[in-house]
Amino acid sequence: MATQVLSEEQLDLSKPIIRRKAITAKNEATLRTEIDCGEFGLLVTDEPVPHGGTGKGPSPLQTVLGALCGCESVTFCRTAKEMEFQYHGIDFEAMYAIDIRGRMGERSVRPHFQSIRVQAIVHTDEPEDRLRAVVEETEARCPVYNLLKDAKVNLEMLWVRRGGAG
């Protein structure tokens, strides 16, 4: 694959810019799955021991919650850089609720998240209106946030400004 370097004038955002990534995963008829992310190593998902797993990794749903926090972080960082917004980091606390009847086969109940609540504490000395602008753009761009929103998950993001490096 050849590397291309384009100037901003050559970049045409009216045409699709497709990026593809791939992983492999292996499950040996248990609740534990090893996910090979290639150059980024292995990731293991599992279920807790009380739910029949070995407890050797986060559940797949916890992994999705972590992906949301990670994706919000990356998107916020890129957006903040574009908007010249200075910050020292973000601390996330996230939780979800699920009605397990859906995954147990009850078709009238969604098998995925009912709700997700995330508190993101942004360590910054920037004013609230600047933070609000970065957050608005971040949420418009974040792939995982929008995937969950499009799935009609009750998604509550609480962004909190905390001065200084925290």
Backbone as CSV, one residue per row, in Angstrom:
resi,resn,N_x,N_y,N_z,CA_x,CA_y,CA_z,C_x,C_y,C_z
1,MET,0.850,-1.183,0.000,0.000,0.000,0.000,0.888,1.235,0.000
2,ALA,0.640,2.156,-0.902,1.429,3.373,-1.021,0.920,4.436,-0.051
3,THR,1.832,5.208,0.487,1.467,6.307,1.370,1.257,7.550,0.528
4,GLN,0.178,8.258,0.810,-0.104,9.498,0.087,-0.059,10.666,1.053
5,VAL,0.473,11.767,0.599,0.468,13.002,1.361,-0.314,14.017,0.550
6,LEU,-1.374,14.544,1.147,-2.229,15.505,0.457,-2.213,16.838,1.181
7,SER,-2.274,17.895,0.407,-2.443,19.214,1.013,-3.923,19.388,1.312
8,GLU,-4.261,20.382,2.112,-5.677,20.626,2.431,-6.479,20.915,1.173
9,GLU,-5.851,21.549,0.172,-6.539,21.853,-1.070,-6.877,20.579,-1.845
10,GLN,-6.059,19.547,-1.707,-6.283,18.290,-2.421,-7.298,17.389,-1.722
11,LEU,-7.534,17.621,-0.465,-8.457,16.797,0.308,-9.889,17.196,-0.024
12,ASP,-10.644,16.266,-0.562,-12.021,16.520,-0.969,-12.960,15.794,-0.022
13,LEU,-13.532,16.517,0.944,-14.414,15.909,1.934,-15.798,15.592,1.380
14,SER,-16.059,15.930,0.124,-17.350,15.586,-0.464,-17.372,14.133,-0.944
15,LYS,-16.185,13.503,-0.996,-16.080,12.106,-1.418,-15.738,11.240,-0.208
16,PRO,-16.216,10.001,-0.181,-15.908,9.119,0.953,-14.405,8.912,1.123
17,ILE,-13.974,8.895,2.370,-12.603,8.551,2.730,-12.728,7.323,3.624
18,ILE,-12.523,6.163,3.071,-12.782,4.906,3.769,-11.502,4.393,4.412
19,ARG,-11.591,4.055,5.688,-10.492,3.410,6.408,-11.011,2.055,6.867
20,ARG,-10.235,1.028,6.631,-10.634,-0.314,7.033,-9.658,-0.851,8.072
21,LYS,-10.180,-1.524,9.075,-9.380,-2.190,10.105,-9.949,-3.588,10.271
22,ALA,-9.124,-4.511,10.705,-9.588,-5.882,10.891,-9.002,-6.469,12.170
23,ILE,-9.721,-7.389,12.760,-9.270,-8.152,13.913,-9.630,-9.606,13.657
24,THR,-9.084,-10.499,14.455,-9.548,-11.877,14.482,-9.905,-12.198,15.929
25,ALA,-10.796,-13.141,16.111,-11.197,-13.527,17.458,-11.363,-15.031,17.523
26,LYS,-11.102,-15.568,18.714,-11.204,-17.012,18.898,-11.937,-17.296,20.194
27,ASN,-12.915,-18.202,20.091,-13.674,-18.641,21.246,-13.678,-20.161,21.246
28,GLU,-13.362,-20.746,22.389,-13.279,-22.205,22.491,-14.476,-22.765,23.252
29,ALA,-15.685,-22.404,22.815,-16.937,-22.897,23.380,-17.083,-22.564,24.861
30,THR,-16.603,-21.362,25.231,-16.759,-20.854,26.600,-17.286,-19.428,26.502
31,LEU,-17.339,-18.720,27.614,-17.758,-17.320,27.600,-16.568,-16.378,27.401
32,ARG,-15.367,-16.938,27.293,-14.141,-16.158,27.125,-13.769,-16.117,25.648
33,THR,-13.451,-14.921,25.139,-13.033,-14.744,23.750,-11.729,-13.964,23.719
34,GLU,-10.766,-14.474,22.962,-9.508,-13.763,22.729,-9.617,-13.027,21.410
35,ILE,-9.360,-11.748,21.452,-9.447,-10.891,20.268,-8.038,-10.431,19.923
36,ASP,-7.603,-10.769,18.730,-6.264,-10.392,18.272,-6.378,-9.120,17.452
37,CYS,-5.819,-8.067,17.993,-5.874,-6.754,17.336,-4.602,-6.475,16.540
38,GLY,-3.926,-7.539,16.112,-2.731,-7.378,15.289,-1.617,-6.679,16.031
39,GLU,-1.150,-5.604,15.462,-0.025,-4.875,16.051,-0.332,-4.288,17.427
40,PHE,-1.606,-4.303,17.823,-1.986,-3.735,19.107,-2.187,-4.787,20.189
41,GLY,-1.904,-6.044,19.890,-1.940,-7.090,20.896,-3.293,-7.748,21.065
42,LEU,-3.414,-8.475,22.178,-4.617,-9.244,22.468,-5.521,-8.511,23.452
43,LEU,-6.795,-8.735,23.276,-7.816,-8.246,24.183,-8.671,-9.455,24.530
44,VAL,-8.990,-9.636,25.792,-9.816,-10.758,26.220,-11.120,-10.230,26.788
45,THR,-12.239,-10.787,26.324,-13.525,-10.513,26.958,-13.989,-11.799,27.620
46,ASP,-14.733,-11.638,28.682,-15.197,-12.783,29.453,-16.420,-12.337,30.244
47,GLU,-16.957,-13.235,31.003,-18.037,-12.921,31.921,-17.535,-13.183,33.328
48,PRO,-18.120,-12.527,34.314,-17.703,-12.790,35.698,-18.001,-14.242,36.091
49,VAL,-17.281,-14.741,37.076,-17.467,-16.104,37.555,-18.926,-16.380,37.944
50,PRO,-19.611,-15.458,38.668,-21.004,-15.747,39.026,-21.947,-15.899,37.822
51,HIS,-21.525,-15.407,36.653,-22.353,-15.503,35.446,-21.886,-16.624,34.523
52,GLY,-20.968,-17.468,35.009,-20.527,-18.617,34.231,-19.202,-18.456,33.517
53,GLY,-18.582,-17.283,33.633,-17.295,-17.051,32.982,-16.137,-17.359,33.902
54,THR,-14.947,-17.009,33.444,-13.745,-17.208,34.264,-13.299,-15.914,34.930
55,GLY,-13.913,-14.795,34.559,-13.540,-13.515,35.148,-12.174,-13.033,34.715
56,LYS,-11.689,-13.494,33.563,-10.341,-13.144,33.092,-10.298,-11.875,32.248
57,GLY,-11.430,-11.215,32.099,-11.457,-9.990,31.316,-12.800,-9.308,31.467
58,PRO,-12.910,-8.105,30.951,-14.192,-7.400,31.019,-15.237,-8.095,30.156
59,SER,-16.491,-7.886,30.488,-17.557,-8.430,29.652,-17.582,-7.674,28.325
60,PRO,-18.169,-8.259,27.299,-18.289,-7.525,26.043,-19.006,-6.181,26.217
61,LEU,-20.017,-6.118,27.086,-20.716,-4.844,27.294,-19.829,-3.823,27.994
62,GLN,-19.006,-4.265,28.950,-18.051,-3.347,29.569,-17.046,-2.844,28.533
63,THR,-16.692,-3.722,27.603,-15.759,-3.334,26.545,-16.372,-2.253,25.660
64,VAL,-17.662,-2.371,25.360,-18.345,-1.330,24.582,-18.345,-0.014,25.361
65,LEU,-18.598,-0.073,26.658,-18.580,1.126,27.496,-17.184,1.758,27.502
66,GLY,-16.156,0.913,27.583,-14.782,1.409,27.501,-14.486,2.014,26.144
67,ALA,-15.025,1.386,25.084,-14.835,1.927,23.735,-15.490,3.303,23.609
68,LEU,-16.644,3.486,24.251,-17.291,4.796,24.232,-16.389,5.840,24.883
69,CYS,-15.865,5.542,26.057,-14.979,6.493,26.741,-13.716,6.751,25.925
70,GLY,-13.146,5.692,25.367,-11.943,5.858,24.550,-12.197,6.668,23.297
71,CYS,-13.323,6.400,22.638,-13.650,7.115,21.405,-13.975,8.585,21.695
72,GLU,-14.683,8.835,22.788,-14.951,10.223,23.173,-13.625,10.941,23.455
73,SER,-12.691,10.250,24.106,-11.379,10.834,24.418,-10.624,11.228,23.154
74,VAL,-10.551,10.287,22.201,-9.834,10.542,20.952,-10.495,11.679,20.178
75,THR,-11.806,11.621,20.073,-12.538,12.639,19.312,-12.411,14.000,19.979
76,PHE,-12.499,14.034,21.309,-12.336,15.286,22.054,-10.936,15.858,21.826
77,CYS,-9.927,15.004,21.896,-8.544,15.451,21.719,-8.340,16.089,20.343
78,ARG,-8.821,15.407,19.305,-8.670,15.942,17.948,-9.449,17.243,17.771
79,THR,-10.653,17.274,18.314,-11.490,18.475,18.193,-10.883,19.629,18.973
80,ALA,-10.408,19.350,20.176,-9.787,20.391,21.003,-8.574,20.994,20.294
81,LYS,-7.797,20.135,19.657,-6.620,20.621,18.927,-7.048,21.550,17.793
82,GLU,-8.065,21.136,17.023,-8.564,21.968,15.922,-9.087,23.317,16.422
83,MET,-9.732,23.293,17.593,-10.356,24.500,18.130,-9.428,25.265,19.078
84,GLU,-8.165,24.801,19.166,-7.167,25.428,20.041,-7.673,25.545,21.478
85,PHE,-8.280,24.458,21.950,-8.812,24.360,23.308,-7.776,23.634,24.160
86,GLN,-7.353,24.255,25.235,-6.322,23.678,26.101,-6.968,22.906,27.254
87,TYR,-6.505,21.679,27.460,-6.966,20.904,28.612,-5.863,19.944,29.030
88,HIS,-5.988,19.399,30.232,-4.937,18.549,30.797,-5.331,17.086,30.851
89,GLY,-6.578,16.767,30.565,-7.025,15.381,30.589,-8.510,15.286,30.885
90,ILE,-9.029,14.076,30.769,-10.440,13.799,31.050,-10.505,12.543,31.911
91,ASP,-11.274,12.592,32.977,-11.547,11.424,33.812,-12.991,10.998,33.560
92,PHE,-13.182,9.727,33.236,-14.511,9.208,32.931,-15.002,8.268,34.020
93,GLU,-16.274,8.344,34.301,-16.993,7.335,35.087,-18.193,6.970,34.239
94,ALA,-18.375,5.673,33.985,-19.453,5.262,33.091,-20.180,4.054,33.676
95,MET,-21.466,4.009,33.407,-22.265,2.875,33.846,-23.363,2.610,32.835
96,TYR,-23.862,1.392,32.836,-24.957,1.054,31.937,-26.000,0.246,32.686
97,ALA,-27.189,0.205,32.106,-28.266,-0.646,32.602,-28.760,-1.475,31.432
98,ILE,-29.046,-2.735,31.708,-29.546,-3.643,30.689,-30.617,-4.518,31.325
99,ASP,-31.664,-4.766,30.589,-32.699,-5.703,31.010,-32.300,-7.048,30.413
100,ILE,-31.808,-7.970,31.244,-31.238,-9.212,30.729,-32.270,-10.158,30.129
101,ARG,-33.549,-9.830,30.262,-34.553,-10.686,29.615,-34.350,-10.728,28.105
102,GLY,-33.849,-9.629,27.520,-33.613,-9.599,26.073,-32.587,-10.611,25.632
103,ARG,-31.480,-10.698,26.344,-30.456,-11.670,25.955,-30.843,-13.095,26.340
104,MET,-31.880,-13.216,27.163,-32.377,-14.544,27.541,-33.453,-15.043,26.578
105,GLY,-33.743,-14.225,25.542,-34.658,-14.681,24.508,-36.016,-14.012,24.475
106,GLU,-36.289,-13.112,25.419,-37.576,-12.403,25.417,-37.532,-11.346,24.310
107,ARG,-38.205,-11.614,23.199,-38.128,-10.771,21.998,-38.712,-9.375,22.195
108,SER,-39.564,-9.179,23.167,-40.160,-7.856,23.373,-39.210,-6.907,24.118
109,VAL,-38.062,-7.428,24.555,-37.097,-6.628,25.312,-35.812,-6.511,24.492
110,ARG,-35.321,-5.289,24.328,-34.065,-5.085,23.596,-32.929,-5.835,24.288
111,PRO,-32.090,-6.544,23.529,-31.006,-7.295,24.156,-29.775,-6.438,24.464
112,HIS,-29.808,-5.185,24.077,-28.644,-4.317,24.335,-28.960,-3.315,25.441
113,PHE,-28.086,-2.344,25.595,-28.207,-1.354,26.660,-29.578,-0.694,26.682
114,GLN,-30.120,-0.538,27.862,-31.307,0.285,28.054,-30.853,1.741,28.208
115,SER,-29.800,1.918,29.016,-29.288,3.267,29.240,-27.797,3.217,29.544
116,ILE,-27.163,4.334,29.235,-25.754,4.543,29.560,-25.639,5.944,30.138
117,ARG,-24.876,6.058,31.221,-24.613,7.364,31.820,-23.102,7.503,31.964
118,VAL,-22.588,8.592,31.426,-21.154,8.865,31.495,-20.943,10.243,32.086
119,GLN,-20.059,10.313,33.061,-19.604,11.603,33.566,-18.163,11.786,33.109
120,ALA,-17.911,12.860,32.408,-16.574,13.164,31.895,-16.101,14.457,32.543
121,ILE,-15.081,14.351,33.377,-14.526,15.527,34.041,-13.333,16.003,33.226
122,VAL,-13.479,17.192,32.648,-12.436,17.766,31.799,-11.618,18.732,32.645
123,HIS,-10.328,18.483,32.727,-9.424,19.336,33.486,-8.925,20.451,32.571
124,THR,-9.485,21.633,32.783,-9.164,22.769,31.918,-9.391,24.076,32.653
125,ASP,-8.674,25.094,32.224,-8.914,26.447,32.711,-9.684,27.271,31.685
126,GLU,-10.065,26.637,30.586,-10.858,27.314,29.551,-12.265,27.588,30.095
127,PRO,-12.927,28.633,29.599,-14.289,28.938,30.067,-15.311,27.880,29.603
128,GLU,-16.434,27.819,30.324,-17.473,26.818,30.042,-18.005,26.892,28.621
129,ASP,-18.157,28.099,28.069,-18.703,28.199,26.713,-17.763,27.575,25.686
130,ARG,-16.459,27.661,25.899,-15.504,27.008,24.989,-15.567,25.497,25.140
131,LEU,-15.687,25.030,26.387,-15.842,23.596,26.616,-17.117,23.101,25.946
132,ARG,-18.190,23.825,26.089,-19.471,23.436,25.483,-19.329,23.286,23.962
133,ALA,-18.597,24.183,23.334,-18.405,24.126,21.880,-17.611,22.877,21.474
134,VAL,-16.567,22.549,22.238,-15.766,21.358,21.933,-16.604,20.098,22.154
135,VAL,-17.379,20.071,23.222,-18.233,18.915,23.514,-19.274,18.721,22.420
136,GLU,-19.905,19.784,21.979,-20.919,19.687,20.929,-20.324,19.086,19.652
137,GLU,-19.152,19.546,19.287,-18.497,19.026,18.080,-18.016,17.594,18.288
138,THR,-17.526,17.299,19.476,-17.073,15.938,19.803,-18.220,14.954,19.657
139,GLU,-19.368,15.271,20.226,-20.503,14.359,20.165,-21.059,14.229,18.755
140,ALA,-20.922,15.249,17.947,-21.367,15.146,16.553,-20.454,14.216,15.748
141,ARG,-19.183,14.129,16.141,-18.190,13.367,15.377,-17.888,11.969,15.910
142,CYS,-18.153,11.702,17.165,-17.704,10.462,17.807,-18.456,9.245,17.258
143,PRO,-17.755,8.309,16.592,-18.423,7.149,15.999,-19.158,6.263,17.010
144,VAL,-18.546,5.966,18.148,-19.190,5.070,19.115,-20.387,5.756,19.760
145,TYR,-20.244,7.015,20.114,-21.371,7.772,20.681,-22.556,7.737,19.724
146,ASN,-22.306,8.000,18.458,-23.389,8.033,17.472,-23.953,6.651,17.165
147,LEU,-23.136,5.621,17.233,-23.623,4.258,17.070,-24.643,3.929,18.158
148,LEU,-24.310,4.268,19.394,-25.216,4.008,20.519,-26.465,4.881,20.448
149,LYS,-26.278,6.122,20.069,-27.416,7.036,19.926,-28.364,6.534,18.836
150,ASP,-27.802,6.090,17.708,-28.619,5.578,16.608,-29.344,4.283,16.992
151,ALA,-28.794,3.545,17.970,-29.449,2.333,18.474,-30.539,2.681,19.488
152,LYS,-30.766,3.959,19.665,-31.803,4.477,20.565,-31.555,4.098,22.027
153,VAL,-30.272,4.018,22.393,-29.903,3.832,23.787,-30.113,5.176,24.489
154,ASN,-30.708,5.154,25.660,-30.849,6.365,26.458,-29.446,6.726,26.949
155,LEU,-28.795,7.635,26.245,-27.390,7.970,26.468,-27.287,9.342,27.105
156,GLU,-26.801,9.365,28.338,-26.643,10.626,29.066,-25.161,10.897,29.264
157,MET,-24.700,11.982,28.667,-23.311,12.413,28.828,-23.314,13.663,29.689
158,LEU,-22.605,13.617,30.783,-22.475,14.760,31.677,-21.025,15.216,31.630
159,TRP,-20.795,16.373,31.022,-19.460,16.935,30.922,-19.276,17.957,32.036
160,VAL,-18.213,17.819,32.807,-17.957,18.683,33.954,-16.605,19.360,33.763
161,ARG,-16.580,20.670,33.945,-15.328,21.425,33.852,-14.708,21.500,35.231
162,ARG,-13.449,21.088,35.325,-12.713,21.205,36.576,-11.405,21.940,36.265
163,GLY,-11.178,23.048,36.929,-10.006,23.855,36.661,-8.713,23.155,37.026
164,GLY,-7.668,23.500,36.305,-6.332,23.006,36.596,-6.046,21.616,36.082
165,ALA,-4.868,21.131,36.434,-4.375,19.846,35.934,-5.009,18.649,36.631
166,GLY,-5.720,18.870,37.719,-6.441,17.795,38.392,-5.555,16.783,38.976
